Amino acid sequence: MKKSLLILLLLFSAVSINAQTSAFYAFPDSNAVWNFHTTEFRLGSGCFIDEQYSILMDGDSLINNIKYNKLSIPYVLSNTIGCNETSIVTAAYKGAVRVDSVNKKVFYVPPTKNSEELLYDFTLEVGDTIKGYLYSNSSAPTIVQAIDSVVVGSNYRKRWLIDSSCIYPIYIIEGIGSTFGLIESIPPCEIHDGANYELECFQDNLYTYNTSGSCQIITALEKNKSLKSNFSIYPNPTSGIVRLENTENLRHITVYNLQGQKVQEINPKIRSWELPKENGLYFIRLEDKRGNYYSKKIIKN
């Protein structure tokens, strides 16, 4: 009897797990916002760029007599170290998308073109190759490595792990898009020395998916959002241990390496920690509970 109950329990669990991802969640077709954080270290100039921006889906456009949803970036909030006036992302119209919910695909018309390309295919299986606009056109194919699920709101959505930079994971989430920039080409599987993009938050009329930031739209009104440099980070240079004072109002402490890759996330309650074992230049990004942020360069030797 106990054995039969155990088998029934296992079967019920399996059905429940499958049910979590059985429903399809379509890409939004109005009133959506994606907030991204991007970093890049430019080796030749020693410039570190740290930017936040929103991609908005707001309004319709007719292209070749077909209805599309317009995408735009209203403002880029930039905080740089050792740079002249420069930027990774520009505020502008960013093209338009068309959602094909029946075939679970999204098509994209770039700003400078008049014809659409495949942007997302939410029917991919493990081993399939990424095709369309996100493909980087490198010699190595970009392949789906695994499929699992992630909670968005109170529901589970499919998530595809992409074989990309081989350094940090890039995911495509059903109905949301890529965690590496909504319309950014996925980099090939090699040492990645370009900009690193990270999805912080997605929100539409029904759902919110928050990883590390607010879904508040970033506009020109936010341009004074950077923290005043009243935080004490020492010693600099350091042999490994970093100490930080005035952390009471911090929400996130993140450490990036020269490639702009996130290498550590530190609990704001911790006043000191050890940097990764590799010597070199690191960038510490502090963000307070209001979303203000500040970046600091530190050397480990």
N, C-alpha and C positions, 0 to 999 in steps of 0.2 A: 504493500500500500504506500509506504513512504517513498519507494522507488518511483511509483507511478506519479505521485504528487510532484516529485523532483523533476521528472520529465515534463510534466505539464507546466511547471513554473519556468523551466528553461525555454519551452516553446513560446510561452506568453511573453517572456523577456525579449526573445528574438523578434516576435511580431511587433512589440512596442518600439524596439530600436529601429526597425525598418520603417515604421510609421512616422518616426521623427523626421525623416527626409523624403517621404513619399510625395508630399505636396510640392508643387512647383511655385516658386516665387519669382514673378516676372520683374524685369528691369523697370524702373519708374518711367512714366511718360509725362510727368509734370511736377513742379514744385519739389525739387530734391536738391540737397547740398552734400558735397563731399569735401571734407577738410583734410588737407595734406600738409606734412612737414617734410622739407627737403634740405639736404646738406651736401656740400661738396668742398673738398680741399683741392686747390689748384697748386700742384707741386712747384711749377716753375716760378710762380709769383709769391708763394707762401700765403695765399689768400684762402680763408675759410668763410664759406657762405652758409647762412642758416636762415631759412625762409619758411613762412607759413602762408597758405592761401586757400581760398574756397573756390570750388568749381560749382557753379549754379546751373540748374536746369530750369529755365524760366522763359516761357514764350515759345511760339511756334514759328516755323519758316517753311515756305513752299520752295522746293528745289526740284526742277523738272516735273512740276505739277504733283509732287508727292509731299505729304506733310512730314516734317521733321521737328524734333524738339531741340531748341538752341542751347548751347553750352557757353558759359563765359566765366572769366576770372575777373572780379571787380577790383581787386587790390592785392598786392603782394607785400606782406609785412616782413621786412628784411633786417637781419642783424649780422654784420660781418666783422671779421677780424683781419687786419692787414690788407684790406682791399681798397681799390679805387671804386668809383661808382660802377657797379656791375650787378648782374642778376642771373639767376638760373631760369626763372619763370617770369613771364611778362603778363601784365593785366591786359586782357583783350577778349574779343570774340574767339571762341575755341572750336568752332564747327558745330555740327548738328548730328543728332542720332535718330534712328528709326527703330522702333521695337517691334520685332516679329515674335509675339508671344506664342503663337501656334507652333512654330518651329524652334522656339527657345533660342533665338538669336537676336543680336543687336548689330545694326549697321551704322556706319559713321561716314560723314562727309567732312573732310578736313577744311579749314578756313580758306585755303587757296585753291580748292578743287571744286568741281561741280558734279562729281560722280562718287557713289558710295563704295565703301570697302567693308568687309566683315570685321567687326570689332570684338564681339564676344559670341562664343558658341557654348551654350550651357548644356550640351548633350555629350561632351567629350568623355572618353573613357581612358583608363590607365594605358599608357603607351601611345596615345594619339599625339600628333604633332600640332602645335599652335600654328594657325594660319591666319592670314589677313593683316590688318593694320598693326597689331601688337607684335608680330614677328619681326625680329631685328635684321633679317636678311643676312645673317652671318653664315659661315660655312657649316656650323653645327646646328642641327635641328633643336627646337625648343619643345620639350616633351613633358606630358603629364606624368608625374611620378607616382602620385597617390591621390585618393579621394577619401575625404572624411566629411564631417559636418561641424558647424559652428552655430552657437546660439545667437540669434538676432531677435531682439525683443524677447518673446517667450517661446519662439519656435526654432527648430533646427533647419539650417539651410546647407546645401551641398557646398563643399569647398575643395578646389583642385590645387594640389601642390605642384608648382611648375619647376622643372629642372632648368635653372637659369644661371645665376651668377656663381653657384656652387659655394657661396660664402654665407649667404643669409637666405631664408626662404621667401619666395614670392607666391602669393595665393590669388586665385580668382574665386570670388564668392558669388553664389547664385543670386542674381537680381541686384548686386551691388557693383561688381567689377573687380578690377585688379587692385591689390594692396600696394602695388608699385606704380602709383599714378594712374588715374582713370584712363588717360589716352596716351600714356608713355610706352614706347617700345620696350619689351622685356629684354634685358641685356643677355648676351650669349654666355655660355658656361665657360668663363675665363676670369682672370683677375679683373675685378670691376673697379675702374678708376674714374668713373664719371659720377654724376649726381646720384644720390640715394634718395628715393621717395618712400614715404611711409603714410599710409592711410590712418588718420587719427579718429575720424568720426564720419558716419554717414547718417543722413536723416531724410525721410520723405514724409508723405502725409500719414503713414501708418506705422512706420518702424524707425528705430534708432539703433545703430551699431556703433558703440563707442569703445575704442581701444586705449587711447591715452590722452585725449583732448576733448575740448568742447565742440559742439556743433554750431556754435554762434558764428554767423557769417562774418568773415574778415573783410572790412571795408576801409576806406581812407580814414574813417573816424577812429580807427584802431592804431594809427601811425605813431602814437605816443605810448604804445602798449609795452615797450621794452622796459624791463626793470632798471632802476638806477643801480649802479654798481656798488651797492652798499654791503655786499657779501664779501667776507674775508675767506679766501681760499689759499692755503699755504701748506707746506713750503713750496716754492716754485723757483728753480727746479726742485724735484723731489726724487728720492731714491725708490719710492714706491707708495708710501703712505700719504694720503691727502686728507687735510683737515678743513672743515667748513664751519663757519660761525653764522649766527643769525638765520637759522633754518626754520624758525617756528611757523612761518607762513608758506613754506614750500610745499608743492604738490608732487613734483617730479624732479629727480636728479638723473641725468643721462650722460653717459660718456661715449664719445665717438673717437675713432682712430683717424689716421691720415686719409683713408679712403672715404671718409664720411659714413662709415659703417658703425652702427650702434654696437658697442662691446660690453657695456654695463648699464644696468638700471639699479639705482641705489635708493633704499628706503630713506625718505627725507628725515626720519627720526634719528638716523645714524649720523654722528658728527665726524667720523673719520672712517676711511676704508682704504684698501690697497688697490692700486691700478693693476691692469693686466701685466703679465710677466715681461712682455716685450718692451724694451726701451724705445723712446721716441716721443713724438709730439701727440698730445691728446687735447680734445676740446670737451669742456664740461658745460652742459646746458642745464640751467636752472629755470624752473617754471613755478610760479606761485599759484595760489588757489583761485586767483582771478584770471589766470591765463597769461599774465605778463611773463616775459622770459628774458634771459640774459646768458650770453655765452662767454666763456673764459678759456684762454689757451694756457696749457700747462705742459711742462717738459719733464719726462722721466729719464734719468740717466744712472 
